[in-house]
Amino acid sequence: MKTDVANRFIWFKGKIVNVNDAKINVLAPTAQFGLNIFEGIPCYWNDDEKQLYAFRLEDHYDRLLRSARLIQIDCPYSREELKKAFIDVIKMNEYDENISVRQTLFVDGFGSWGSSEPADMFVAPVPRGRISKEYNKKALNCSVASWQRISENTLSPRIKCGANYINSRAGQREALRNGYDTCIFLNQAGKVSEGPGSCLFIISGGTLITPLLTDSVLESITRDTVIKLACDLNIPVSERSIDRTELYTCDEAFLCGSAMEITAISSVDKYIIGNGGTGKITDLLHKEYLKAAIGQNKKHSDWVTAVYDK
């Protein structure tokens, strides 16, 4: 990369600037109320090809625009402009490593939580090694949160909105206070939902099981990727509601997301899962995920977008 992280370039309101020069009004709705929507877009470096691949970029933009529609923020940029800003700022930083890119639409100005404009955008890349600690662990000791996951009739988890993540924060901070790495939420019906910013899978009797999209989970791109890869590998997949006690008795479990990739769960509420490490199916899916992310899975070559011109 061209600069250190503290002085990296970001795309901000139509220009590429030093991150320290990107300023938002402290009274803006995005600062006061979390009135923004965003995507964390993973990019993987293929050293053999000397190429950086953005993973499922168009799917991320589909979700970003759905979130904008649901929260009623008018996106001032076309899809082509979203993509150009993304690629331009990565090129400016000259990244040749795995990175995560935060692309955020936010409401600026002097409005309130009810405002829908003026809307603008920033695009901020960061090396993956600099993201949160729980995203860099090999296996996670989890607790079931006392906090309930937000639901469709409160703050829809379908909207990838900054304010929604305060729910995740409450569960995560509780888990850390109690000596765990992270947590697993239950929904209003008492069924298993997801982790903070990550979807959950368990494996029982060789079947890969994950909660329904109507069980208060984000419409996760990584979740969809895992399901498709499992089908390619002839691993049975079941999308259904999961009881809390199934977490304690399953053979394997993992959390997944764009930042977390696929990370094994070693225990839940101190119940050891499997051998307390990464199970065989979890490990296999993670390896296949990484192959797909660097463009080595020819069946899903449409999942990757090359950043650098060749």
C-alpha positions in Angstrom: 0.0 0.0 0.0 1.1 3.6 -0.7 0.6 5.0 2.8 0.2 3.8 6.4 -3.4 3.1 7.6 -3.6 6.3 9.6 -3.0 8.3 6.4 -4.7 6.2 3.8 -6.8 7.6 1.0 -10.6 7.4 1.1 -13.2 8.5 -1.4 -15.3 11.2 0.2 -18.1 13.3 -1.5 -16.7 12.9 -4.9 -13.0 13.3 -4.2 -10.2 11.1 -3.0 -8.6 12.6 0.1 -6.5 11.8 3.1 -8.7 10.1 5.7 -7.8 12.9 8.2 -9.3 15.5 5.8 -12.7 13.8 5.5 -15.0 15.8 7.7 -18.7 15.4 8.6 -20.7 17.9 10.5 -21.1 16.7 14.1 -24.8 17.7 14.0 -25.5 15.7 10.9 -28.1 12.9 11.2 -25.4 10.3 10.4 -23.4 11.5 13.4 -26.3 11.9 15.8 -28.6 9.1 14.9 -26.6 6.6 12.8 -28.6 7.5 9.8 -26.5 5.7 7.2 -26.4 2.5 5.3 -23.3 0.6 4.3 -21.6 -2.4 2.9 -18.4 -4.1 4.0 -17.0 -5.4 0.8 -14.2 -8.0 1.0 -11.3 -8.0 -1.5 -8.8 -10.7 -1.8 -5.3 -10.6 -3.3 -4.4 -13.4 -5.7 -0.6 -13.5 -5.5 -0.2 -15.8 -8.5 -2.1 -13.4 -10.8 -1.0 -10.2 -9.0 -4.6 -9.2 -8.9 -7.0 -8.0 -6.3 -10.5 -9.4 -6.5 -13.7 -7.8 -5.0 -16.0 -10.5 -3.9 -19.6 -10.5 -5.0 -19.4 -6.7 -5.7 -22.7 -6.5 -7.6 -24.6 -8.4 -4.9 -23.3 -5.9 -2.3 -24.6 -3.0 -4.4 -27.9 -4.8 -4.8 -28.2 -4.9 -1.0 -26.9 -1.4 -0.5 -29.6 0.0 -2.8 -32.3 -2.2 -1.1 -31.3 -0.8 2.2 -31.4 2.8 0.8 -34.9 2.2 -0.4 -36.1 0.7 2.9 -34.7 3.4 5.1 -35.7 6.1 2.5 -32.3 7.6 1.6 -32.1 8.7 -2.0 -28.7 7.4 -3.4 -27.2 10.3 -5.4 -24.9 7.9 -7.3 -25.5 5.4 -10.1 -24.3 1.8 -9.9 -21.5 2.7 -12.3 -20.4 5.6 -10.0 -20.6 3.4 -6.9 -18.2 1.0 -8.6 -15.9 3.6 -10.0 -15.5 5.3 -6.6 -14.7 1.8 -5.1 -12.1 0.9 -7.7 -10.5 4.4 -7.9 -9.8 4.6 -4.1 -8.3 1.1 -4.0 -6.0 1.9 -6.9 -5.0 5.2 -5.2 -3.9 3.2 -2.1 -2.1 0.6 -4.3 -3.3 -2.3 -2.2 -1.7 -5.7 -2.8 -3.2 -7.5 0.2 -6.6 -8.7 1.5 -8.7 -5.7 2.4 -12.2 -4.8 3.6 -13.9 -1.8 2.0 -16.6 0.2 3.8 -18.9 1.9 1.3 -21.3 4.1 3.2 -24.2 6.3 2.1 -25.0 8.8 4.9 -27.3 11.8 5.6 -25.3 15.0 6.1 -26.4 18.5 6.9 -28.3 19.9 9.9 -31.4 17.7 9.8 -32.9 15.3 12.3 -33.5 11.6 12.5 -36.4 12.1 10.1 -34.3 13.6 7.3 -33.6 12.0 4.0 -31.2 14.5 2.5 -28.6 15.7 1.7 -27.2 12.2 1.1 -23.6 11.5 0.2 -21.0 8.8 0.4 -17.6 7.7 1.5 -15.5 4.7 0.5 -12.9 3.6 3.0 -10.6 0.6 2.5 -8.6 -1.0 5.4 -6.3 -4.0 5.5 -8.1 -7.0 6.9 -5.6 -7.5 9.7 -6.8 -4.1 11.2 -10.4 -5.1 11.7 -12.0 -6.2 15.0 -10.3 -8.9 17.1 -13.2 -11.3 16.9 -12.8 -11.3 13.1 -9.2 -12.5 13.4 -9.7 -15.5 15.8 -9.5 -19.2 14.7 -12.4 -20.3 16.9 -14.9 -18.4 19.1 -16.2 -19.0 22.6 -19.8 -17.7 22.4 -22.6 -17.0 24.8 -26.3 -16.7 24.1 -27.1 -13.0 24.6 -29.7 -11.8 27.1 -30.5 -9.1 24.5 -33.0 -10.0 21.9 -32.2 -9.6 18.2 -34.0 -6.8 16.4 -37.0 -7.9 14.3 -38.9 -7.0 11.2 -41.4 -4.9 13.3 -38.8 -3.0 15.3 -35.6 -2.3 13.3 -35.6 -4.6 10.3 -32.4 -6.6 10.2 -32.8 -6.6 6.4 -31.6 -2.9 6.5 -27.8 -2.7 6.8 -28.0 0.5 8.7 -25.5 2.0 11.2 -28.1 2.5 13.9 -29.1 -1.2 13.8 -25.6 -2.2 14.9 -26.2 -0.8 18.4 -28.3 -4.0 19.0 -25.2 -6.0 18.0 -23.0 -3.8 20.3 -25.2 -4.5 23.3 -24.8 -8.3 22.8 -21.1 -8.0 22.0 -20.3 -5.8 25.0 -22.2 -8.2 27.3 -20.2 -11.2 25.9 -16.9 -9.4 26.4 -17.8 -8.4 30.0 -18.6 -12.0 30.8 -15.3 -13.4 29.3 -16.6 -14.6 25.9 -15.4 -13.7 22.4 -18.8 -12.9 21.0 -22.5 -13.8 21.3 -25.4 -15.5 19.6 -28.8 -13.7 19.6 -32.3 -15.3 19.9 -35.2 -13.7 18.2 -38.6 -12.7 19.6 -39.9 -16.3 19.3 -36.9 -17.5 21.3 -35.3 -19.2 18.2 -31.7 -18.8 17.3 -31.0 -15.7 15.1 -27.4 -14.7 14.4 -24.2 -13.2 15.9 -23.2 -9.5 15.9 -22.7 -8.8 12.3 -22.5 -12.4 11.3 -24.8 -15.3 10.4 -24.8 -18.7 12.1 -24.6 -22.3 10.8 -24.7 -25.5 12.8 -23.8 -29.0 11.5 -25.7 -32.0 12.9 -25.5 -35.5 11.4 -23.8 -34.2 8.3 -26.4 -31.6 7.5 -25.7 -27.9 7.4 -28.4 -26.0 9.1 -29.0 -22.2 9.3 -31.9 -20.1 10.5 -34.5 -18.9 8.0 -34.3 -15.4 6.5 -37.5 -14.7 8.5 -35.8 -15.5 11.8 -34.5 -12.0 12.3 -31.3 -12.3 10.3 -29.6 -10.1 7.7 -29.9 -11.2 4.1 -26.2 -12.1 4.2 -24.2 -12.5 1.1 -21.8 -14.8 2.9 -24.7 -16.9 4.1 -25.8 -17.3 0.5 -22.2 -18.1 -0.6 -21.9 -20.8 2.1 -25.2 -22.5 1.0 -24.2 -22.5 -2.7 -20.7 -23.9 -1.9 -22.3 -26.6 0.3 -24.6 -27.6 -2.5 -21.6 -27.8 -4.9 -20.0 -30.2 -2.4 -23.1 -32.3 -2.0 -23.5 -31.3 1.6 -27.2 -31.4 2.7 -28.5 -28.0 3.6 -31.5 -27.2 5.7 -32.9 -23.6 6.2 -35.1 -23.8 9.3 -35.6 -22.4 12.8 -33.1 -23.6 15.3 -33.7 -24.1 19.1 -31.2 -22.9 21.6 -30.4 -26.3 22.9 -29.4 -27.4 19.4 -26.4 -25.1 19.8 -25.3 -27.2 22.7 -25.6 -30.5 21.0 -24.5 -29.9 17.4 -21.4 -31.5 15.9 -20.0 -28.2 14.5 -21.0 -24.6 14.4 -19.6 -21.4 12.8 -20.3 -17.8 12.3 -19.8 -16.2 8.9 -19.8 -12.8 7.3 -17.8 -10.6 5.0 -15.5 -9.5 7.7 -15.5 -12.8 9.7 -15.3 -15.1 6.6 -16.1 -18.5 8.2 -15.0 -18.8 11.8 -15.6 -21.9 14.0 -17.5 -21.8 17.3 -15.6 -23.8 19.9 -18.2 -23.4 22.7 -21.6 -21.9 23.5 -22.4 -21.0 27.1 -19.3 -23.2 27.9 -20.8 -26.3 26.2 -17.9 -27.5 24.0 -18.9 -28.0 20.4 -17.4 -31.1 18.7 -13.7 -31.2 19.6 -13.6 -27.6 20.6 -11.8 -26.5 17.4 -12.6 -26.2 13.7 -14.7 -29.2 12.5 -14.1 -30.9 9.1 -17.1 -29.5 7.3 -16.4 -26.0 8.6 -12.8 -26.2 7.5 -13.7 -27.5 4.1 -16.3 -24.7 3.5 -13.8 -22.1 4.6 -11.1 -23.4 2.2 -13.7 -23.4 -0.6 -14.8 -19.9 0.3 -11.2 -18.6 0.0 -10.7 -20.3 -3.3 -13.8 -18.6 -4.6 -12.8 -15.3 -3.2 -9.5 -15.3 -5.1 -11.0 -16.4 -8.4 -10.0 -20.1 -8.3 -13.5 -21.4 -8.4 -14.4 -21.4 -12.2 -18.0 -22.3 -11.6 -18.5 -19.1 -9.7 -16.1 -16.8 -11.6 -18.9 -14.3 -11.8 -18.5 -13.7 -8.0 -15.2 -11.9 -8.4 -14.4 -8.5 -10.0 -10.8 -7.6 -10.9 -9.7 -4.3 -9.5 -6.5 -3.7 -11.4 -6.3 -3.4 -15.2 -4.1 -6.1 -16.9 
